[in-house]
Amino acid sequence: MATYTPNFPGSNSIVEESWLEGRAKGQTEGKAEGKAEDILRILEVRGIEIPDSVRERITDCTDLDVLVTWLDRSLSAVRAEELFVEE
């Protein structure tokens, strides 16, 4: 039995490949943005002052591994700058 494979315009082309790459990038950026918002929210709820320089560093970061580390640290940090301390 033959299998029907739809062939839409742009299918299996550089256009589709670019679209898929952009979509994946957008999802990663969305996850990073969400993690940054979580970090800031935790610090705010805990009553920790967030200087503009710290807020900017957190929101500009797109590395999910770094953001997860900062998220973990936000749960116990006494000052916002402690998120960035190297272990």
PDB file of N, CA, C and O in Angstrom:
ATOM      1  N   MET A   1       0.847  -1.171   0.000  1.00  0.00           N
ATOM      2  CA  MET A   1       0.000   0.000   0.000  1.00  0.00           C
ATOM      3  C   MET A   1       0.898   1.240   0.000  1.00  0.00           C
ATOM      4  O   MET A   1       1.875   1.291   0.747  1.00  0.00           O
ATOM      5  N   ALA A   2       0.590   2.205  -0.799  1.00  0.00           N
ATOM      6  CA  ALA A   2       1.367   3.439  -0.914  1.00  0.00           C
ATOM      7  C   ALA A   2       1.035   4.373   0.249  1.00  0.00           C
ATOM      8  O   ALA A   2      -0.099   4.416   0.726  1.00  0.00           O
ATOM      9  N   THR A   3       2.035   5.108   0.688  1.00  0.00           N
ATOM     10  CA  THR A   3       1.850   6.095   1.743  1.00  0.00           C
ATOM     11  C   THR A   3       1.768   7.467   1.116  1.00  0.00           C
ATOM     12  O   THR A   3       2.594   7.828   0.278  1.00  0.00           O
ATOM     13  N   TYR A   4       0.777   8.227   1.520  1.00  0.00           N
ATOM     14  CA  TYR A   4       0.616   9.577   1.001  1.00  0.00           C
ATOM     15  C   TYR A   4       1.456  10.527   1.835  1.00  0.00           C
ATOM     16  O   TYR A   4       1.294  10.602   3.053  1.00  0.00           O
ATOM     17  N   THR A   5       2.339  11.241   1.191  1.00  0.00           N
ATOM     18  CA  THR A   5       3.141  12.257   1.851  1.00  0.00           C
ATOM     19  C   THR A   5       2.801  13.602   1.226  1.00  0.00           C
ATOM     20  O   THR A   5       3.107  13.840   0.057  1.00  0.00           O
ATOM     21  N   PRO A   6       2.172  14.479   1.994  1.00  0.00           N
ATOM     22  CA  PRO A   6       1.805  15.770   1.420  1.00  0.00           C
ATOM     23  C   PRO A   6       3.060  16.570   1.080  1.00  0.00           C
ATOM     24  O   PRO A   6       4.054  16.529   1.805  1.00  0.00           O
ATOM     25  N   ASN A   7       2.999  17.281  -0.012  1.00  0.00           N
ATOM     26  CA  ASN A   7       4.113  18.113  -0.435  1.00  0.00           C
ATOM     27  C   ASN A   7       3.592  19.526  -0.636  1.00  0.00           C
ATOM     28  O   ASN A   7       3.172  19.907  -1.728  1.00  0.00           O
ATOM     29  N   PHE A   8       3.630  20.283   0.434  1.00  0.00           N
ATOM     30  CA  PHE A   8       3.154  21.659   0.393  1.00  0.00           C
ATOM     31  C   PHE A   8       4.240  22.557  -0.176  1.00  0.00           C
ATOM     32  O   PHE A   8       5.423  22.231  -0.080  1.00  0.00           O
ATOM     33  N   PRO A   9       3.860  23.673  -0.762  1.00  0.00           N
ATOM     34  CA  PRO A   9       4.885  24.614  -1.245  1.00  0.00           C
ATOM     35  C   PRO A   9       5.803  25.018  -0.089  1.00  0.00           C
ATOM     36  O   PRO A   9       5.331  25.407   0.980  1.00  0.00           O
ATOM     37  N   GLY A  10       7.081  24.926  -0.306  1.00  0.00           N
ATOM     38  CA  GLY A  10       8.048  25.262   0.736  1.00  0.00           C
ATOM     39  C   GLY A  10       8.451  24.075   1.575  1.00  0.00           C
ATOM     40  O   GLY A  10       9.382  24.166   2.375  1.00  0.00           O
ATOM     41  N   SER A  11       7.757  22.949   1.405  1.00  0.00           N
ATOM     42  CA  SER A  11       8.074  21.757   2.179  1.00  0.00           C
ATOM     43  C   SER A  11       9.457  21.237   1.801  1.00  0.00           C
ATOM     44  O   SER A  11       9.806  21.172   0.623  1.00  0.00           O
ATOM     45  N   ASN A  12      10.233  20.870   2.809  1.00  0.00           N
ATOM     46  CA  ASN A  12      11.596  20.360   2.615  1.00  0.00           C
ATOM     47  C   ASN A  12      12.482  21.362   1.883  1.00  0.00           C
ATOM     48  O   ASN A  12      13.351  20.972   1.102  1.00  0.00           O
ATOM     49  N   SER A  13      12.271  22.617   2.127  1.00  0.00           N
ATOM     50  CA  SER A  13      13.061  23.649   1.470  1.00  0.00           C
ATOM     51  C   SER A  13      13.785  24.482   2.519  1.00  0.00           C
ATOM     52  O   SER A  13      13.582  24.300   3.719  1.00  0.00           O
ATOM     53  N   ILE A  14      14.612  25.374   2.066  1.00  0.00           N
ATOM     54  CA  ILE A  14      15.322  26.263   2.982  1.00  0.00           C
ATOM     55  C   ILE A  14      14.339  27.165   3.729  1.00  0.00           C
ATOM     56  O   ILE A  14      14.610  27.587   4.853  1.00  0.00           O
ATOM     57  N   VAL A  15      13.218  27.454   3.111  1.00  0.00           N
ATOM     58  CA  VAL A  15      12.190  28.267   3.766  1.00  0.00           C
ATOM     59  C   VAL A  15      11.650  27.531   4.984  1.00  0.00           C
ATOM     60  O   VAL A  15      11.546  28.104   6.069  1.00  0.00           O
ATOM     61  N   GLU A  16      11.312  26.269   4.802  1.00  0.00           N
ATOM     62  CA  GLU A  16      10.797  25.470   5.915  1.00  0.00           C
ATOM     63  C   GLU A  16      11.870  25.305   6.990  1.00  0.00           C
ATOM     64  O   GLU A  16      11.583  25.426   8.181  1.00  0.00           O
ATOM     65  N   GLU A  17      13.094  25.033   6.574  1.00  0.00           N
ATOM     66  CA  GLU A  17      14.193  24.853   7.517  1.00  0.00           C
ATOM     67  C   GLU A  17      14.406  26.123   8.341  1.00  0.00           C
ATOM     68  O   GLU A  17      14.584  26.054   9.557  1.00  0.00           O
ATOM     69  N   SER A  18      14.389  27.265   7.688  1.00  0.00           N
ATOM     70  CA  SER A  18      14.551  28.545   8.387  1.00  0.00           C
ATOM     71  C   SER A  18      13.408  28.782   9.365  1.00  0.00           C
ATOM     72  O   SER A  18      13.617  29.251  10.483  1.00  0.00           O
ATOM     73  N   TRP A  19      12.201  28.451   8.927  1.00  0.00           N
ATOM     74  CA  TRP A  19      11.037  28.629   9.789  1.00  0.00           C
ATOM     75  C   TRP A  19      11.150  27.755  11.035  1.00  0.00           C
ATOM     76  O   TRP A  19      10.881  28.212  12.146  1.00  0.00           O
ATOM     77  N   LEU A  20      11.549  26.500  10.848  1.00  0.00           N
ATOM     78  CA  LEU A  20      11.691  25.581  11.983  1.00  0.00           C
ATOM     79  C   LEU A  20      12.791  26.036  12.931  1.00  0.00           C
ATOM     80  O   LEU A  20      12.631  25.951  14.148  1.00  0.00           O
ATOM     81  N   GLU A  21      13.912  26.520  12.387  1.00  0.00           N
ATOM     82  CA  GLU A  21      14.999  27.031  13.234  1.00  0.00           C
ATOM     83  C   GLU A  21      14.532  28.235  14.039  1.00  0.00           C
ATOM     84  O   GLU A  21      14.827  28.345  15.229  1.00  0.00           O
ATOM     85  N   GLY A  22      13.808  29.132  13.395  1.00  0.00           N
ATOM     86  CA  GLY A  22      13.280  30.313  14.081  1.00  0.00           C
ATOM     87  C   GLY A  22      12.305  29.943  15.170  1.00  0.00           C
ATOM     88  O   GLY A  22      12.289  30.553  16.239  1.00  0.00           O
ATOM     89  N   ARG A  23      11.496  28.951  14.899  1.00  0.00           N
ATOM     90  CA  ARG A  23      10.522  28.495  15.890  1.00  0.00           C
ATOM     91  C   ARG A  23      11.233  27.901  17.104  1.00  0.00           C
ATOM     92  O   ARG A  23      10.860  28.189  18.242  1.00  0.00           O
ATOM     93  N   ALA A  24      12.255  27.073  16.870  1.00  0.00           N
ATOM     94  CA  ALA A  24      13.016  26.480  17.968  1.00  0.00           C
ATOM     95  C   ALA A  24      13.727  27.558  18.770  1.00  0.00           C
ATOM     96  O   ALA A  24      13.760  27.504  19.999  1.00  0.00           O
ATOM     97  N   LYS A  25      14.297  28.540  18.074  1.00  0.00           N
ATOM     98  CA  LYS A  25      14.990  29.628  18.758  1.00  0.00           C
ATOM     99  C   LYS A  25      14.014  30.416  19.619  1.00  0.00           C
ATOM    100  O   LYS A  25      14.328  30.789  20.750  1.00  0.00           O
ATOM    101  N   GLY A  26      12.835  30.665  19.077  1.00  0.00           N
ATOM    102  CA  GLY A  26      11.815  31.388  19.819  1.00  0.00           C
ATOM    103  C   GLY A  26      11.380  30.660  21.076  1.00  0.00           C
ATOM    104  O   GLY A  26      11.120  31.283  22.105  1.00  0.00           O
ATOM    105  N   GLN A  27      11.302  29.334  20.993  1.00  0.00           N
ATOM    106  CA  GLN A  27      10.925  28.542  22.162  1.00  0.00           C
ATOM    107  C   GLN A  27      12.011  28.629  23.237  1.00  0.00           C
ATOM    108  O   GLN A  27      11.702  28.749  24.422  1.00  0.00           O
ATOM    109  N   THR A  28      13.283  28.567  22.825  1.00  0.00           N
ATOM    110  CA  THR A  28      14.390  28.666  23.780  1.00  0.00           C
ATOM    111  C   THR A  28      14.396  30.033  24.430  1.00  0.00           C
ATOM    112  O   THR A  28      14.554  30.148  25.645  1.00  0.00           O
ATOM    113  N   GLU A  29      14.224  31.080  23.619  1.00  0.00           N
ATOM    114  CA  GLU A  29      14.192  32.436  24.168  1.00  0.00           C
ATOM    115  C   GLU A  29      13.022  32.603  25.122  1.00  0.00           C
ATOM    116  O   GLU A  29      13.140  33.284  26.141  1.00  0.00           O
ATOM    117  N   GLY A  30      11.893  31.985  24.798  1.00  0.00           N
ATOM    118  CA  GLY A  30      10.733  32.054  25.674  1.00  0.00           C
ATOM    119  C   GLY A  30      10.985  31.375  27.006  1.00  0.00           C
ATOM    120  O   GLY A  30      10.560  31.868  28.051  1.00  0.00           O
ATOM    121  N   LYS A  31      11.675  30.247  26.972  1.00  0.00           N
ATOM    122  CA  LYS A  31      12.015  29.550  28.214  1.00  0.00           C
ATOM    123  C   LYS A  31      12.965  30.392  29.052  1.00  0.00           C
ATOM    124  O   LYS A  31      12.809  30.478  30.270  1.00  0.00           O
ATOM    125  N   ALA A  32      13.953  31.016  28.404  1.00  0.00           N
ATOM    126  CA  ALA A  32      14.910  31.859  29.127  1.00  0.00           C
ATOM    127  C   ALA A  32      14.192  33.047  29.758  1.00  0.00           C
ATOM    128  O   ALA A  32      14.450  33.401  30.909  1.00  0.00           O
ATOM    129  N   GLU A  33      13.300  33.650  29.003  1.00  0.00           N
ATOM    130  CA  GLU A  33      12.546  34.789  29.520  1.00  0.00           C
ATOM    131  C   GLU A  33      11.707  34.379  30.726  1.00  0.00           C
ATOM    132  O   GLU A  33      11.619  35.118  31.706  1.00  0.00           O
ATOM    133  N   GLY A  34      11.095  33.206  30.653  1.00  0.00           N
ATOM    134  CA  GLY A  34      10.293  32.708  31.769  1.00  0.00           C
ATOM    135  C   GLY A  34      11.123  32.448  33.009  1.00  0.00           C
ATOM    136  O   GLY A  34      10.702  32.772  34.119  1.00  0.00           O
ATOM    137  N   LYS A  35      12.312  31.857  32.827  1.00  0.00           N
ATOM    138  CA  LYS A  35      13.203  31.604  33.967  1.00  0.00           C
ATOM    139  C   LYS A  35      13.635  32.922  34.598  1.00  0.00           C
ATOM    140  O   LYS A  35      13.659  33.047  35.823  1.00  0.00           O
ATOM    141  N   ALA A  36      13.976  33.907  33.768  1.00  0.00           N
ATOM    142  CA  ALA A  36      14.389  35.213  34.289  1.00  0.00           C
ATOM    143  C   ALA A  36      13.253  35.839  35.107  1.00  0.00           C
ATOM    144  O   ALA A  36      13.491  36.390  36.182  1.00  0.00           O
ATOM    145  N   GLU A  37      12.035  35.753  34.602  1.00  0.00           N
ATOM    146  CA  GLU A  37      10.885  36.280  35.340  1.00  0.00           C
ATOM    147  C   GLU A  37      10.701  35.555  36.665  1.00  0.00           C
ATOM    148  O   GLU A  37      10.371  36.179  37.674  1.00  0.00           O
ATOM    149  N   ASP A  38      10.912  34.235  36.670  1.00  0.00           N
ATOM    150  CA  ASP A  38      10.795  33.453  37.906  1.00  0.00           C
ATOM    151  C   ASP A  38      11.826  33.890  38.933  1.00  0.00           C
ATOM    152  O   ASP A  38      11.504  34.049  40.111  1.00  0.00           O
ATOM    153  N   ILE A  39      13.057  34.084  38.496  1.00  0.00           N
ATOM    154  CA  ILE A  39      14.132  34.515  39.400  1.00  0.00           C
ATOM    155  C   ILE A  39      13.773  35.850  40.037  1.00  0.00           C
ATOM    156  O   ILE A  39      13.861  36.009  41.254  1.00  0.00           O
ATOM    157  N   LEU A  40      13.371  36.798  39.218  1.00  0.00           N
ATOM    158  CA  LEU A  40      13.027  38.124  39.726  1.00  0.00           C
ATOM    159  C   LEU A  40      11.836  38.049  40.672  1.00  0.00           C
ATOM    160  O   LEU A  40      11.817  38.737  41.692  1.00  0.00           O
ATOM    161  N   ARG A  41      10.857  37.237  40.355  1.00  0.00           N
ATOM    162  CA  ARG A  41       9.676  37.097  41.214  1.00  0.00           C
ATOM    163  C   ARG A  41      10.044  36.519  42.573  1.00  0.00           C
ATOM    164  O   ARG A  41       9.564  36.989  43.604  1.00  0.00           O
ATOM    165  N   ILE A  42      10.898  35.498  42.571  1.00  0.00           N
ATOM    166  CA  ILE A  42      11.329  34.892  43.840  1.00  0.00           C
ATOM    167  C   ILE A  42      12.032  35.927  44.707  1.00  0.00           C
ATOM    168  O   ILE A  42      11.748  36.048  45.898  1.00  0.00           O
ATOM    169  N   LEU A  43      12.948  36.669  44.104  1.00  0.00           N
ATOM    170  CA  LEU A  43      13.671  37.695  44.869  1.00  0.00           C
ATOM    171  C   LEU A  43      12.703  38.746  45.414  1.00  0.00           C
ATOM    172  O   LEU A  43      12.825  39.174  46.562  1.00  0.00           O
ATOM    173  N   GLU A  44      11.747  39.156  44.588  1.00  0.00           N
ATOM    174  CA  GLU A  44      10.771  40.154  45.032  1.00  0.00           C
ATOM    175  C   GLU A  44       9.920  39.639  46.183  1.00  0.00           C
ATOM    176  O   GLU A  44       9.720  40.347  47.169  1.00  0.00           O
ATOM    177  N   VAL A  45       9.420  38.421  46.069  1.00  0.00           N
ATOM    178  CA  VAL A  45       8.577  37.840  47.115  1.00  0.00           C
ATOM    179  C   VAL A  45       9.357  37.688  48.415  1.00  0.00           C
ATOM    180  O   VAL A  45       8.806  37.837  49.505  1.00  0.00           O
ATOM    181  N   ARG A  46      10.649  37.390  48.283  1.00  0.00           N
ATOM    182  CA  ARG A  46      11.484  37.242  49.473  1.00  0.00           C
ATOM    183  C   ARG A  46      11.916  38.585  50.048  1.00  0.00           C
ATOM    184  O   ARG A  46      12.605  38.628  51.068  1.00  0.00           O
ATOM    185  N   GLY A  47      11.519  39.685  49.406  1.00  0.00           N
ATOM    186  CA  GLY A  47      11.838  41.016  49.909  1.00  0.00           C
ATOM    187  C   GLY A  47      13.268  41.450  49.652  1.00  0.00           C
ATOM    188  O   GLY A  47      13.788  42.325  50.345  1.00  0.00           O
ATOM    189  N   ILE A  48      13.908  40.847  48.662  1.00  0.00           N
ATOM    190  CA  ILE A  48      15.294  41.176  48.349  1.00  0.00           C
ATOM    191  C   ILE A  48      15.319  42.285  47.302  1.00  0.00           C
ATOM    192  O   ILE A  48      14.689  42.180  46.250  1.00  0.00           O
ATOM    193  N   GLU A  49      16.058  43.347  47.610  1.00  0.00           N
ATOM    194  CA  GLU A  49      16.193  44.471  46.682  1.00  0.00           C
ATOM    195  C   GLU A  49      16.935  44.012  45.427  1.00  0.00           C
ATOM    196  O   GLU A  49      17.931  43.293  45.510  1.00  0.00           O
ATOM    197  N   ILE A  50      16.442  44.435  44.275  1.00  0.00           N
ATOM    198  CA  ILE A  50      17.048  44.048  43.000  1.00  0.00           C
ATOM    199  C   ILE A  50      17.552  45.312  42.299  1.00  0.00           C
ATOM    200  O   ILE A  50      16.765  46.051  41.709  1.00  0.00           O
ATOM    201  N   PRO A  51      18.852  45.559  42.364  1.00  0.00           N
ATOM    202  CA  PRO A  51      19.401  46.716  41.657  1.00  0.00           C
ATOM    203  C   PRO A  51      19.178  46.577  40.143  1.00  0.00           C
ATOM    204  O   PRO A  51      19.063  45.469  39.619  1.00  0.00           O
ATOM    205  N   ASP A  52      19.122  47.706  39.466  1.00  0.00           N
ATOM    206  CA  ASP A  52      18.902  47.698  38.018  1.00  0.00           C
ATOM    207  C   ASP A  52      19.945  46.865  37.288  1.00  0.00           C
ATOM    208  O   ASP A  52      19.618  46.178  36.320  1.00  0.00           O
ATOM    209  N   SER A  53      21.199  46.915  37.737  1.00  0.00           N
ATOM    210  CA  SER A  53      22.266  46.156  37.075  1.00  0.00           C
ATOM    211  C   SER A  53      22.022  44.648  37.183  1.00  0.00           C
ATOM    212  O   SER A  53      22.300  43.905  36.242  1.00  0.00           O
ATOM    213  N   VAL A  54      21.511  44.205  38.313  1.00  0.00           N
ATOM    214  CA  VAL A  54      21.199  42.787  38.504  1.00  0.00           C
ATOM    215  C   VAL A  54      20.001  42.395  37.649  1.00  0.00           C
ATOM    216  O   VAL A  54      20.017  41.366  36.972  1.00  0.00           O
ATOM    217  N   ARG A  55      18.963  43.223  37.687  1.00  0.00           N
ATOM    218  CA  ARG A  55      17.763  42.958  36.883  1.00  0.00           C
ATOM    219  C   ARG A  55      18.130  42.851  35.403  1.00  0.00           C
ATOM    220  O   ARG A  55      17.648  41.955  34.710  1.00  0.00           O
ATOM    221  N   GLU A  56      18.973  43.751  34.920  1.00  0.00           N
ATOM    222  CA  GLU A  56      19.385  43.737  33.520  1.00  0.00           C
ATOM    223  C   GLU A  56      20.190  42.487  33.177  1.00  0.00           C
ATOM    224  O   GLU A  56      19.992  41.885  32.122  1.00  0.00           O
ATOM    225  N   ARG A  57      21.094  42.101  34.070  1.00  0.00           N
ATOM    226  CA  ARG A  57      21.903  40.908  33.812  1.00  0.00           C
ATOM    227  C   ARG A  57      21.026  39.661  33.733  1.00  0.00           C
ATOM    228  O   ARG A  57      21.248  38.790  32.892  1.00  0.00           O
ATOM    229  N   ILE A  58      20.051  39.583  34.594  1.00  0.00           N
ATOM    230  CA  ILE A  58      19.151  38.426  34.603  1.00  0.00           C
ATOM    231  C   ILE A  58      18.295  38.408  33.338  1.00  0.00           C
ATOM    232  O   ILE A  58      18.179  37.369  32.688  1.00  0.00           O
ATOM    233  N   THR A  59      17.704  39.523  32.988  1.00  0.00           N
ATOM    234  CA  THR A  59      16.800  39.550  31.834  1.00  0.00           C
ATOM    235  C   THR A  59      17.537  39.438  30.508  1.00  0.00           C
ATOM    236  O   THR A  59      16.951  39.009  29.515  1.00  0.00           O
ATOM    237  N   ASP A  60      18.808  39.814  30.473  1.00  0.00           N
ATOM    238  CA  ASP A  60      19.595  39.711  29.233  1.00  0.00           C
ATOM    239  C   ASP A  60      20.167  38.316  28.998  1.00  0.00           C
ATOM    240  O   ASP A  60      20.587  38.000  27.885  1.00  0.00           O
ATOM    241  N   CYS A  61      20.186  37.488  30.024  1.00  0.00           N
ATOM    242  CA  CYS A  61      20.789  36.159  29.911  1.00  0.00           C
ATOM    243  C   CYS A  61      19.883  35.231  29.085  1.00  0.00           C
ATOM    244  O   CYS A  61      18.667  35.203  29.278  1.00  0.00           O
ATOM    245  N   THR A  62      20.492  34.478  28.167  1.00  0.00           N
ATOM    246  CA  THR A  62      19.736  33.520  27.355  1.00  0.00           C
ATOM    247  C   THR A  62      20.228  32.087  27.555  1.00  0.00           C
ATOM    248  O   THR A  62      19.739  31.165  26.903  1.00  0.00           O
ATOM    249  N   ASP A  63      21.191  31.898  28.453  1.00  0.00           N
ATOM    250  CA  ASP A  63      21.750  30.574  28.726  1.00  0.00           C
ATOM    251  C   ASP A  63      20.890  29.892  29.794  1.00  0.00           C
ATOM    252  O   ASP A  63      20.905  30.287  30.960  1.00  0.00           O
ATOM    253  N   LEU A  64      20.146  28.871  29.383  1.00  0.00           N
ATOM    254  CA  LEU A  64      19.220  28.211  30.309  1.00  0.00           C
ATOM    255  C   LEU A  64      19.934  27.574  31.494  1.00  0.00           C
ATOM    256  O   LEU A  64      19.403  27.583  32.604  1.00  0.00           O
ATOM    257  N   ASP A  65      21.125  27.021  31.283  1.00  0.00           N
ATOM    258  CA  ASP A  65      21.862  26.406  32.385  1.00  0.00           C
ATOM    259  C   ASP A  65      22.239  27.438  33.440  1.00  0.00           C
ATOM    260  O   ASP A  65      22.127  27.179  34.638  1.00  0.00           O
ATOM    261  N   VAL A  66      22.679  28.589  32.999  1.00  0.00           N
ATOM    262  CA  VAL A  66      23.033  29.674  33.925  1.00  0.00           C
ATOM    263  C   VAL A  66      21.789  30.146  34.663  1.00  0.00           C
ATOM    264  O   VAL A  66      21.825  30.357  35.875  1.00  0.00           O
ATOM    265  N   LEU A  67      20.701  30.310  33.944  1.00  0.00           N
ATOM    266  CA  LEU A  67      19.467  30.767  34.574  1.00  0.00           C
ATOM    267  C   LEU A  67      18.950  29.771  35.617  1.00  0.00           C
ATOM    268  O   LEU A  67      18.426  30.176  36.654  1.00  0.00           O
ATOM    269  N   VAL A  68      19.094  28.482  35.346  1.00  0.00           N
ATOM    270  CA  VAL A  68      18.673  27.472  36.328  1.00  0.00           C
ATOM    271  C   VAL A  68      19.532  27.586  37.590  1.00  0.00           C
ATOM    272  O   VAL A  68      19.022  27.473  38.705  1.00  0.00           O
ATOM    273  N   THR A  69      20.816  27.807  37.412  1.00  0.00           N
ATOM    274  CA  THR A  69      21.711  27.992  38.560  1.00  0.00           C
ATOM    275  C   THR A  69      21.279  29.208  39.372  1.00  0.00           C
ATOM    276  O   THR A  69      21.188  29.145  40.598  1.00  0.00           O
ATOM    277  N   TRP A  70      21.017  30.307  38.685  1.00  0.00           N
ATOM    278  CA  TRP A  70      20.573  31.519  39.379  1.00  0.00           C
ATOM    279  C   TRP A  70      19.224  31.310  40.049  1.00  0.00           C
ATOM    280  O   TRP A  70      18.986  31.831  41.139  1.00  0.00           O
ATOM    281  N   LEU A  71      18.342  30.554  39.408  1.00  0.00           N
ATOM    282  CA  LEU A  71      17.038  30.271  40.000  1.00  0.00           C
ATOM    283  C   LEU A  71      17.214  29.522  41.316  1.00  0.00           C
ATOM    284  O   LEU A  71      16.582  29.859  42.316  1.00  0.00           O
ATOM    285  N   ASP A  72      18.072  28.507  41.313  1.00  0.00           N
ATOM    286  CA  ASP A  72      18.339  27.754  42.537  1.00  0.00           C
ATOM    287  C   ASP A  72      18.913  28.665  43.628  1.00  0.00           C
ATOM    288  O   ASP A  72      18.526  28.574  44.793  1.00  0.00           O
ATOM    289  N   ARG A  73      19.823  29.526  43.242  1.00  0.00           N
ATOM    290  CA  ARG A  73      20.445  30.432  44.212  1.00  0.00           C
ATOM    291  C   ARG A  73      19.472  31.479  44.730  1.00  0.00           C
ATOM    292  O   ARG A  73      19.615  31.960  45.854  1.00  0.00           O
ATOM    293  N   SER A  74      18.482  31.835  43.918  1.00  0.00           N
ATOM    294  CA  SER A  74      17.521  32.858  44.336  1.00  0.00           C
ATOM    295  C   SER A  74      16.690  32.401  45.537  1.00  0.00           C
ATOM    296  O   SER A  74      16.118  33.226  46.250  1.00  0.00           O
ATOM    297  N   LEU A  75      16.628  31.106  45.755  1.00  0.00           N
ATOM    298  CA  LEU A  75      15.849  30.571  46.866  1.00  0.00           C
ATOM    299  C   LEU A  75      16.502  30.792  48.223  1.00  0.00           C
ATOM    300  O   LEU A  75      15.823  30.779  49.250  1.00  0.00           O
ATOM    301  N   SER A  76      17.827  30.998  48.233  1.00  0.00           N
ATOM    302  CA  SER A  76      18.525  31.149  49.510  1.00  0.00           C
ATOM    303  C   SER A  76      19.396  32.393  49.594  1.00  0.00           C
ATOM    304  O   SER A  76      19.950  32.669  50.658  1.00  0.00           O
ATOM    305  N   ALA A  77      19.537  33.140  48.531  1.00  0.00           N
ATOM    306  CA  ALA A  77      20.401  34.328  48.534  1.00  0.00           C
ATOM    307  C   ALA A  77      19.878  35.381  49.507  1.00  0.00           C
ATOM    308  O   ALA A  77      18.670  35.557  49.671  1.00  0.00           O
ATOM    309  N   VAL A  78      20.805  36.065  50.140  1.00  0.00           N
ATOM    310  CA  VAL A  78      20.453  37.151  51.047  1.00  0.00           C
ATOM    311  C   VAL A  78      20.456  38.476  50.279  1.00  0.00           C
ATOM    312  O   VAL A  78      19.675  39.382  50.573  1.00  0.00           O
ATOM    313  N   ARG A  79      21.348  38.570  49.294  1.00  0.00           N
ATOM    314  CA  ARG A  79      21.440  39.744  48.423  1.00  0.00           C
ATOM    315  C   ARG A  79      21.368  39.262  46.976  1.00  0.00           C
ATOM    316  O   ARG A  79      21.843  38.170  46.665  1.00  0.00           O
ATOM    317  N   ALA A  80      20.785  40.055  46.099  1.00  0.00           N
ATOM    318  CA  ALA A  80      20.607  39.672  44.702  1.00  0.00           C
ATOM    319  C   ALA A  80      21.946  39.383  44.014  1.00  0.00           C
ATOM    320  O   ALA A  80      22.020  38.512  43.147  1.00  0.00           O
ATOM    321  N   GLU A  81      22.988  40.101  44.392  1.00  0.00           N
ATOM    322  CA  GLU A  81      24.300  39.908  43.777  1.00  0.00           C
ATOM    323  C   GLU A  81      24.872  38.524  44.031  1.00  0.00           C
ATOM    324  O   GLU A  81      25.765  38.083  43.307  1.00  0.00           O
ATOM    325  N   GLU A  82      24.375  37.836  45.044  1.00  0.00           N
ATOM    326  CA  GLU A  82      24.860  36.485  45.362  1.00  0.00           C
ATOM    327  C   GLU A  82      24.529  35.483  44.273  1.00  0.00           C
ATOM    328  O   GLU A  82      25.124  34.406  44.235  1.00  0.00           O
ATOM    329  N   LEU A  83      23.602  35.804  43.390  1.00  0.00           N
ATOM    330  CA  LEU A  83      23.274  34.892  42.292  1.00  0.00           C
ATOM    331  C   LEU A  83      24.490  34.650  41.410  1.00  0.00           C
ATOM    332  O   LEU A  83      24.635  33.574  40.829  1.00  0.00           O
ATOM    333  N   PHE A  84      25.355  35.638  41.309  1.00  0.00           N
ATOM    334  CA  PHE A  84      26.454  35.601  40.344  1.00  0.00           C
ATOM    335  C   PHE A  84      27.782  35.120  40.924  1.00  0.00           C
ATOM    336  O   PHE A  84      28.789  35.095  40.216  1.00  0.00           O
ATOM    337  N   VAL A  85      27.800  34.740  42.198  1.00  0.00           N
ATOM    338  CA  VAL A  85      29.024  34.300  42.846  1.00  0.00           C
ATOM    339  C   VAL A  85      29.456  32.952  42.245  1.00  0.00           C
ATOM    340  O   VAL A  85      28.664  32.016  42.140  1.00  0.00           O
ATOM    341  N   GLU A  86      30.725  32.888  41.857  1.00  0.00           N
ATOM    342  CA  GLU A  86      31.250  31.632  41.331  1.00  0.00           C
ATOM    343  C   GLU A  86      31.541  30.674  42.491  1.00  0.00           C
ATOM    344  O   GLU A  86      32.011  31.078  43.554  1.00  0.00           O
ATOM    345  N   GLU A  87      31.251  29.419  42.254  1.00  0.00           N
ATOM    346  CA  GLU A  87      31.495  28.421  43.323  1.00  0.00           C
ATOM    347  C   GLU A  87      32.897  27.889  43.234  1.00  0.00           C
ATOM    348  O   GLU A  87      33.290  27.046  44.040  1.00  0.00           O
TER     349      GLU A  87
END
